[in-house]
Amino acid sequence: MLFDKVEVYAGEGKKPVVLQNRFMRSATYEGIGAPDGSMSPALAAEMEKLAVHHVGLIVFSYFFTEECGRAAPFQLSMATDAAAESCRPIVNKIHELGSHCVAQICHAGIPGIVEKMGPSKDESKGVREMTLEDIHRTVTEFGKAALRAKNAGFDMVMIHGAHGYLLSQYLCPLMNHRTDDYGGSLENRARIVREVAREIRKMVGPDFPIAIKMNVDDGEGGMTIPESTQVALWLAEDGIQLFEASCMNPIKKKNAGTCFNRAGAESWRKALREKYPHCLVALVGGVRSQKEAEDCVKSGACDLISLARPFIREPDLVDIWAADPNHEGKAKCVSCGLCLRNAMEGKFMCVFNDPNRKK
């Protein structure tokens, strides 16, 4: 089940992207890119390690689409041709090893470190409201970044529409107080996300898969499961084939449910299968055992199991589980989140793997 090959739809009559198994490395901030946003040897080595250990789909995080949308220092860039081309050697290596790779592209919005902008003004945080010109430029830059990723050899591109970054901010009524065509109703709040999806499809053509990471549920006062399910259906209509179901309150930055809301992922998959049977759903967050992962797939909650922190502690986790005849494997990850603190300090490793860790 977990080690079956999976096909990612790449357009009518086109050869699909065939993944060697149902495991996906979810994007997470590594903090070890080069200062100019290009690929670094250290980060390339981490990605290669995942391919060596047979992770089917490896998502590189989270390339900023333009300098004003940078979220963190040492973040990867897809804002220039040179930065994109710096990824080609590791992309080629991953292909040689039998895995596939995704470029996740993002605009930070409110938590940006170059400029703070968002759907609505927030003087207390120094956030300015985006103009229509800002919105149109943002959409255009997403399209350009996606084309750069395609040209650099990535197998698909992923829109980051979750976790309180710009597109998530527009979707969430807690953060979007606009009264124009980009605020208010769900249709209006989703407008910029749909425009980004359509612009990317226009730029990359009909036979290049597009994915999106999106919250299924923002938590109290935010986007709900029925709303996110409707947005997923709209985006499938706009040409997105793979949906990564996550969940985080965009203001409190806390998870809104167990397994990042398995029920929400199942809602997406059921709705998508009825109208867009080629679309796949990946579930991220909280899956820490082989049996739990198998149950998520067998029950229809998802098609792919997406993991981030477990692969930081155990890059060989897929191989470990594949070798377990009793399907009783458990990840060593304890979900402490201290790997993010390490990333902020320029060390991409699990604290339990740190040889200098104080016992």
C-alpha positions as CSV (number, residue, x, y, z in Angstrom):
1,M,0.0,0.0,0.0
2,L,2.5,2.7,1.1
3,F,5.2,1.4,-1.2
4,D,2.9,1.2,-4.3
5,K,3.8,3.4,-7.3
6,V,1.5,6.5,-7.6
7,E,0.8,8.5,-10.8
8,V,0.5,12.3,-10.7
9,Y,-1.7,13.5,-13.5
10,A,0.2,15.7,-16.0
11,G,-2.5,16.6,-18.5
12,E,-4.8,14.9,-21.0
13,G,-2.9,12.4,-23.0
14,K,0.4,13.2,-21.3
15,K,2.8,10.9,-19.5
16,P,2.1,11.1,-15.8
17,V,4.8,11.7,-13.2
18,V,5.2,8.2,-11.6
19,L,6.3,8.2,-7.9
20,Q,8.1,5.2,-6.5
21,N,5.9,5.2,-3.4
22,R,3.4,7.2,-1.4
23,F,5.9,9.1,0.7
24,M,6.4,12.8,0.3
25,R,8.9,15.1,2.0
26,S,6.9,18.1,3.1
27,A,8.6,21.5,2.8
28,T,10.0,23.0,5.9
29,Y,12.4,25.9,6.4
30,E,16.0,24.6,6.4
31,G,17.9,27.9,7.1
32,I,20.9,26.7,5.2
33,G,20.5,28.2,1.7
34,A,23.1,30.5,0.4
35,P,22.8,34.2,1.4
36,D,21.7,35.2,-2.1
37,G,19.0,32.6,-2.2
38,S,20.8,30.1,-4.4
39,M,21.2,26.4,-3.6
40,S,24.0,25.6,-1.1
41,P,26.1,22.4,-1.0
42,A,24.8,21.8,2.5
43,L,21.1,22.0,1.5
44,A,21.7,20.0,-1.7
45,A,23.3,17.2,0.5
46,E,20.2,17.1,2.7
47,M,17.9,16.7,-0.3
48,E,20.1,14.1,-1.9
49,K,20.0,12.1,1.3
50,L,16.2,11.8,1.1
51,A,16.5,10.5,-2.5
52,V,19.1,8.0,-1.5
53,H,16.6,6.6,1.0
54,H,13.7,6.4,-1.5
55,V,11.4,9.3,-0.6
56,G,9.1,9.3,-3.6
57,L,8.4,13.1,-3.8
58,I,10.8,15.7,-2.3
59,V,9.4,19.2,-1.8
60,F,12.1,21.9,-1.6
61,S,11.0,24.8,0.6
62,Y,10.0,27.6,0.3
63,F,11.4,29.7,-2.5
64,F,10.4,33.3,-2.4
65,T,9.0,34.6,-5.7
66,E,10.2,38.1,-5.3
67,E,12.6,39.9,-2.9
68,C,9.8,41.7,-1.1
69,G,8.2,38.4,-0.3
70,R,11.2,36.9,1.5
71,A,10.2,35.3,4.8
72,A,13.6,34.5,6.3
73,P,17.4,34.8,5.9
74,F,19.0,32.0,4.0
75,Q,15.7,31.2,2.3
76,L,15.9,29.8,-1.2
77,S,14.9,32.1,-4.1
78,M,13.1,31.5,-7.3
79,A,13.1,35.2,-8.1
80,T,15.9,35.1,-10.6
81,D,17.0,32.8,-13.4
82,A,20.4,32.4,-11.7
83,A,18.9,31.2,-8.4
84,A,16.7,28.7,-10.2
85,E,19.6,27.4,-12.2
86,S,21.6,26.8,-9.1
87,C,19.1,24.0,-8.3
88,R,19.7,22.1,-11.5
89,P,22.6,19.8,-10.3
90,I,20.7,18.6,-7.2
91,V,17.5,18.2,-9.2
92,N,19.4,16.0,-11.8
93,K,20.9,14.0,-9.0
94,I,17.5,13.3,-7.4
95,H,16.2,12.1,-10.7
96,E,19.3,9.8,-11.1
97,L,18.4,8.3,-7.7
98,G,14.8,7.6,-8.8
99,S,12.9,10.2,-6.9
100,H,11.0,13.3,-8.0
101,C,11.2,16.9,-6.7
102,V,8.9,19.9,-6.3
103,A,9.7,23.6,-5.9
104,Q,7.4,25.2,-3.3
105,I,7.0,28.9,-4.1
106,C,5.8,31.5,-1.6
107,H,5.3,35.1,-0.8
108,A,5.6,35.9,3.0
109,G,3.2,38.8,3.2
110,I,2.8,40.0,6.8
111,P,5.8,38.1,8.3
112,G,8.1,39.3,5.5
113,I,11.6,40.5,6.5
114,V,12.1,42.9,3.6
115,E,8.6,44.5,3.5
116,K,5.5,43.7,5.5
117,M,2.3,43.8,3.4
118,G,-0.9,41.9,3.5
119,P,-4.6,41.9,2.5
120,S,-5.3,44.5,5.2
121,K,-3.5,47.2,7.1
122,D,-2.2,46.6,10.6
123,E,-0.4,49.6,12.0
124,S,0.5,47.8,15.2
125,K,2.7,45.4,13.2
126,G,3.8,47.9,10.6
127,V,1.8,46.1,7.8
128,R,0.5,48.1,4.9
129,E,-2.5,47.0,2.8
130,M,-1.6,45.7,-0.6
131,T,-2.8,47.8,-3.6
132,L,-4.4,46.3,-6.7
133,E,-1.0,46.9,-8.4
134,D,0.7,44.9,-5.6
135,I,-1.8,42.1,-6.1
136,H,-1.4,42.0,-9.9
137,R,2.5,42.0,-9.6
138,T,2.4,39.2,-7.0
139,V,0.3,37.0,-9.3
140,T,2.7,37.7,-12.2
141,E,5.8,36.9,-10.1
142,F,4.3,33.6,-9.0
143,G,3.9,32.7,-12.7
144,K,7.5,33.7,-13.5
145,A,8.9,31.7,-10.5
146,A,6.9,28.6,-11.6
147,L,8.3,28.8,-15.1
148,R,11.9,29.1,-13.7
149,A,11.3,26.0,-11.6
150,K,10.1,24.1,-14.6
151,N,13.1,25.3,-16.7
152,A,15.4,24.2,-13.9
153,G,14.1,20.6,-14.1
154,F,11.7,20.3,-11.2
155,D,8.9,17.8,-11.8
156,M,6.2,20.1,-10.5
157,V,5.7,23.4,-8.6
158,M,3.8,23.9,-5.3
159,I,2.0,27.1,-4.3
160,H,2.4,27.8,-0.6
161,G,-1.1,28.7,0.5
162,A,-0.9,27.7,4.1
163,H,0.5,28.7,7.6
164,G,-0.2,32.4,7.6
165,Y,1.8,33.3,4.5
166,L,0.4,35.7,2.0
167,L,-2.1,33.6,0.1
168,S,-3.3,32.0,3.4
169,Q,-3.8,35.5,4.8
170,Y,-6.2,36.3,1.9
171,L,-8.1,33.1,2.5
172,C,-8.5,33.7,6.3
173,P,-11.3,36.1,7.4
174,L,-9.3,36.8,10.6
175,M,-6.6,38.5,8.5
176,N,-8.5,39.7,5.4
177,H,-10.8,42.7,6.1
178,R,-10.9,44.0,2.6
179,T,-14.1,45.3,1.1
180,D,-13.1,45.1,-2.6
181,D,-13.0,42.1,-4.9
182,Y,-10.3,40.4,-2.8
183,G,-12.2,40.3,0.5
184,G,-15.5,39.5,2.1
185,S,-17.0,36.4,0.6
186,L,-15.1,33.1,0.2
187,E,-15.1,33.6,-3.6
188,N,-13.4,37.0,-3.1
189,R,-11.0,35.8,-0.5
190,A,-9.9,33.0,-2.8
191,R,-9.6,35.2,-5.8
192,I,-5.9,35.9,-5.6
193,V,-5.1,32.2,-5.0
194,R,-7.1,31.3,-8.1
195,E,-5.4,34.0,-10.1
196,V,-2.0,32.6,-9.0
197,A,-3.0,29.1,-10.1
198,R,-4.3,30.3,-13.5
199,E,-1.2,32.4,-14.1
200,I,1.1,29.5,-13.3
201,R,-0.9,27.2,-15.6
202,K,-0.6,29.8,-18.4
203,M,3.2,30.1,-17.8
204,V,4.1,26.4,-17.5
205,G,1.7,25.0,-20.1
206,P,-0.9,22.2,-19.8
207,D,1.4,19.3,-19.1
208,F,3.3,20.4,-16.0
209,P,1.8,19.3,-12.6
210,I,0.9,22.1,-10.1
211,A,0.4,21.4,-6.4
212,I,-0.8,23.6,-3.5
213,K,-0.3,23.4,0.3
214,M,-3.3,24.8,2.0
215,N,-4.9,24.9,5.4
216,V,-8.0,22.7,5.7
217,D,-9.0,24.6,8.8
218,D,-7.7,27.8,10.2
219,G,-9.1,27.3,13.7
220,E,-11.7,29.4,15.4
221,G,-12.8,32.4,13.3
222,G,-10.8,31.3,10.3
223,M,-11.5,29.3,7.1
224,T,-13.5,26.2,7.8
225,I,-13.3,22.7,6.4
226,P,-16.4,23.2,4.1
227,E,-14.9,26.5,2.9
228,S,-11.4,25.0,2.2
229,T,-13.1,22.1,0.4
230,Q,-14.9,24.5,-1.9
231,V,-11.6,26.3,-2.6
232,A,-9.9,23.0,-3.4
233,L,-12.7,22.3,-6.0
234,W,-12.2,25.7,-7.5
235,L,-8.4,25.2,-7.7
236,A,-8.9,21.8,-9.4
237,E,-11.0,23.6,-12.0
238,D,-8.1,26.0,-12.4
239,G,-5.6,23.2,-13.1
240,I,-4.1,22.1,-9.8
241,Q,-3.6,18.3,-9.5
242,L,-2.0,17.8,-6.0
243,F,-3.3,19.2,-2.7
244,E,-1.3,19.0,0.5
245,A,-3.7,19.3,3.4
246,S,-2.2,21.1,6.3
247,C,-3.7,23.1,9.2
248,M,-2.5,26.0,11.3
249,N,-4.1,29.0,12.9
250,P,-2.5,31.8,10.9
251,I,-2.5,34.2,13.8
252,K,-1.6,32.0,16.7
253,K,0.7,29.8,14.6
254,K,-0.7,26.7,16.3
255,N,-2.0,23.5,14.8
256,A,-5.8,23.4,14.7
257,G,-6.3,19.7,14.9
258,T,-4.8,16.2,15.2
259,C,-2.8,15.1,12.2
260,F,-3.4,18.6,10.9
261,N,-7.0,17.7,10.6
262,R,-7.4,14.3,8.9
263,A,-11.1,14.9,8.6
264,G,-10.5,17.9,6.5
265,A,-8.1,16.0,4.2
266,E,-10.8,13.3,3.8
267,S,-13.3,16.0,2.9
268,W,-11.1,17.3,0.2
269,R,-10.4,13.9,-1.2
270,K,-14.1,12.9,-1.3
271,A,-15.2,16.1,-3.0
272,L,-12.3,16.0,-5.5
273,R,-12.7,12.4,-6.4
274,E,-16.4,13.0,-7.4
275,K,-15.6,15.7,-9.9
276,Y,-11.8,15.5,-10.5
277,P,-10.8,11.9,-10.0
278,H,-7.2,12.5,-11.2
279,C,-6.5,14.9,-8.3
280,L,-4.4,13.6,-5.3
281,V,-4.4,14.6,-1.7
282,A,-1.4,14.5,0.6
283,L,-1.8,14.6,4.4
284,V,0.9,16.3,6.5
285,G,1.4,16.6,10.2
286,G,1.3,14.2,13.1
287,V,1.6,10.9,11.2
288,R,4.3,9.1,13.2
289,S,3.7,5.3,12.6
290,Q,3.6,3.0,9.7
291,K,0.2,1.7,10.7
292,E,-1.3,5.1,11.1
293,A,0.0,6.1,7.6
294,E,-1.5,2.9,6.1
295,D,-4.8,3.6,7.8
296,C,-4.9,7.1,6.4
297,V,-4.5,5.8,2.9
298,K,-6.8,2.8,3.2
299,S,-9.5,4.8,4.8
300,G,-9.6,7.3,1.9
301,A,-8.3,10.2,3.9
302,C,-5.4,10.8,1.5
303,D,-3.3,9.4,-1.3
304,L,0.2,10.5,-0.1
305,I,1.8,10.6,3.3
306,S,3.7,13.9,3.7
307,L,6.4,14.1,6.4
308,A,8.8,16.9,7.4
309,R,10.2,16.6,10.9
310,P,10.4,12.8,11.0
311,F,12.7,13.0,8.0
312,I,14.9,15.5,9.8
313,R,15.6,13.0,12.6
314,E,15.5,9.9,10.3
315,P,16.2,10.6,6.6
316,D,16.2,6.8,6.1
317,L,12.7,6.4,7.6
318,V,11.1,5.1,4.3
319,D,13.8,2.4,4.1
320,I,13.3,1.5,7.8
321,W,9.6,1.1,7.3
322,A,10.0,-0.8,4.0
323,A,12.2,-3.4,5.8
324,D,9.6,-3.9,8.6
325,P,7.6,-7.1,7.8
326,N,5.1,-6.5,10.6
327,H,4.3,-2.9,9.5
328,E,4.8,-1.7,13.1
329,G,7.4,0.9,12.5
330,K,7.3,4.2,14.4
331,A,9.1,7.4,13.8
332,K,11.6,8.6,16.4
333,C,10.4,12.1,16.0
334,V,8.7,13.4,19.1
335,S,7.3,16.6,17.4
336,C,9.1,18.9,19.8
337,G,9.6,21.5,17.0
338,L,13.2,22.3,18.2
339,C,14.5,21.5,14.7
340,L,12.9,24.9,13.7
341,R,14.9,26.6,16.3
342,N,18.0,24.9,14.9
343,A,17.1,26.1,11.4
344,M,16.8,29.7,12.6
345,E,20.4,29.3,14.0
346,G,21.7,27.9,10.7
347,K,21.8,24.2,11.8
348,F,19.4,22.0,9.9
349,M,19.2,19.0,12.2
350,C,17.1,17.3,14.9
351,V,18.3,18.2,18.4
352,F,18.5,14.5,19.2
353,N,21.0,14.0,16.3
354,D,23.2,16.9,17.5
355,P,26.5,15.5,18.8
356,N,26.9,18.6,21.0
357,R,23.5,18.3,22.6
358,K,23.5,18.4,26.4
359,K,22.0,15.2,27.8
